[in-house]
Amino acid sequence: MRLEPITWDRLTGALAARLDGLAPGDGGDWLKACVDGAPAARPEETARLLADELRLRGRDVMCVDTGGFLRPASLRYEYGKRDPDTYYGGWFDTGALWREVFGPLEPGGGGRVLPDLWDPATDRATRTPYRTLSPGGVLLLHGPFLLGHWFPFDLTVHLLLSPGALARRTPEEAAWTLPAFARYEEEVAPADAADAVVRADHPSHPAWSGLRD
């Protein structure tokens, strides 16, 4: 894959322009995009920059962090607190994402999305109120392992880290998660599946693949 150096401002500007020129792919009134990446790649920062660009273009934007859709601790820790296979396939409540985030944005939906569902600190449901995304608005979902679930995204961005950069930038206490990302690479090949790939080994010097047609 050929990657070209780019600044974050130019990158998010190009992504915003692509989204601004798209019609929702499922026939609904909203666009759905994701920034997929390991926590070490800080997908929330890219999503924030992209949201800012879209708002400058007059779009209503809602950022949703998959960290707000964790499953209860009794399920996450069923095989211990450091099981990489459970982290990969059992920590995030994809069913709740379908129901509370994507369902309201289907054709005929009302756009009433729940920004988060579960607080991992208290291990209880949050009390965050629903928010209605305006017609023509954009959902930006960010977090790890977002590809391969058949989520109805109109645009997908994958933040790519080399194995060495991923290991260096992952805190020591989270090093047990590294095999989960290796499995994701092997089973999903996110760099092949995404509409745009951003190499983020050096946070201040990103490079990207451009946008696939």
N, C-alpha and C positions, 0 to 999 in steps of 0.2 A: 504494500500500500504506500503510495506516495503522499507525503505530508509536507505542507508548506507553512513556514512561520507566519504568525498572525498575532495581532494584539487582541486582548479580550474585548475592547470596544468595537473593533472591526468585526470580530467573530459574532458577538451578540447582535450587532447591527445587521449582519447578513442573515442570521437566523430569524430575527424579527421581520426582516423584509420578506423572507420566504413565507413565514406564517401569515403576514399581512396580505399576501397574494393568493392564499389558499382558500378554498371553500371547504367546509367540514366534510370529511370523507364518508360519514355515515348518514348523511342527509339531515342531521340535526342543525341546531342553531349555534353550536359552540365548537371551537377548535380545542384539541387535546394534544399536548406535547409532553415529552419527558426529558429530563437530564439524568441519565443513568450513570452511576459510578460508585466506587467504593467510598466509604467515609473519608479515607485519606486523600481522595481527589476533590473533596469539598464540593459536591454537586449542588449544595444549597447556595453557594456563592455564584455559580454560573446561572442558576435559576433566578437569583435575585437580579443579576445584571440584565438578563434577558427580559425579566418582568419590567424593569425600568425602561428598557428600550420600547417595549410594546405599549406601555402607558404613555410614552411620549407620542406615540402614533394614535392615541385616543382609544386604545383598547382597555376594556375591563379585564383584569388579570387576577387569577387566584392561584397562589402557590400552595401546594400540599406536600408535606414531608411524609414519606412512608414510615418514619420513626413515630408518627402519631397513630399508626395502625398496626402496632405490635399486638401479638396474641398474649393472653394472660401468662404470667410467670409459670403457672402449673403446666402449661403446654410448652413454653419455650425451654424450660429446664427439665423436661421429663427425663432426658438422658444426661443430665448434668448441665452445669452453667457454661461449659466450654466445649460443647459438641459442635464441630463445624458443619456436619451434615444437617443437624436441626437448624442451625443458623441459616443455612442456605435454603432449606425447604419448609421450615416450620415456624420461623420467628414472625414473619409478616403476614397479616391477615388479608390475603388477596380477595377472599370472599367479601369482606367488609368494604374493600376498595371498589369492587364491582357494584355492590349494593348502594353505598353511601356517596360515592364519588362519580363513577361512570354511569350508573343507572339514571340519575336525575338529568344527565346530559344527553340521553338518547333522544331520538325523534319523538316529539310529543311530551318530553320531560319538562319539568318546571324550572330546572337550573338550580334547585335548592340543594346545595352540597354541604356535607359535614366536613369541616377542615381537619379534624382529628377525632379519634375515638377512644384511645387508651393511653393512660399516663403510666409509663413504666416505673416512675419513682414511687407512686402510691399503689401501683398495680390495681387501679380502679378505672372505670370509665370516666372520661373527662366530661366537663359540663359546658364545653364550647358550643355556642349556638350555631345553628345552620346559617349559611350565607348564600344568598341568591346571586349567581353569576349572570350578568346581563346578556341577552342575546347578542351574538357576535363576540362575546368574551372568550378568553383563552384560559384553559386549565393547564398549569405547569406542575407536573408531578416529578419529584426528585427523590433519589435514594438509590440503593443498590439493588441488583437483580431484577430490574424492571422489564427486561426483554424476555421473550419466551413464554409469556402468559396470555398472549393474544389480546392484550389491552388495545382498545381502538384508537391508537395514537395517529395523529395526522403528521407529526414530525417527531423523530427520535434522535437524541444526541447521546453518544457514549463517550465518557471521559476515560481515556486509556492511560494506564500506568504500566510501565514495564515491571516485571516481577521484582527487580531490585529496588525500584522507586517505591513500589507498593510496600515492600518490607521495611524500607527506611522510614517511610512517612506514616506507617501504622504504629500507634503507641504500643509499648511492650506488653501492656496488660491486654491488648486486643490482638496480639500476634496469633492466637489460636484460631482466628477467623481466616487466616491466609489460605488454608486448604479449600475453604468454601469458594473463594474467588478463582482459584485454579480450576475448580470443578465447573464454575460458571463459564470460564473461558473454553473449557473442553466441550461442554454440553450445549451451550447456546451460541458460542462464537459471536459475542455482541459487536465486535468490530466489523464483522461481515453483515450483521443484521441491521445496524443503525443507519439512519439517513446521513448522519455526519459523525465523524470520529475526531476527537480532540486529544492529542497527546499532551498530557499535563504533568510529565515528569518534573519539569521545572516550572513552578507556578507562575513565575513572571515571564516565561518564554514559551507560550503554548504554540503548538503547530496543529494544523488540521487537514482533513482530507478534502475539504470542499463539500458541497451538497450534492448528493446523488439525485439524478433525475427520477 
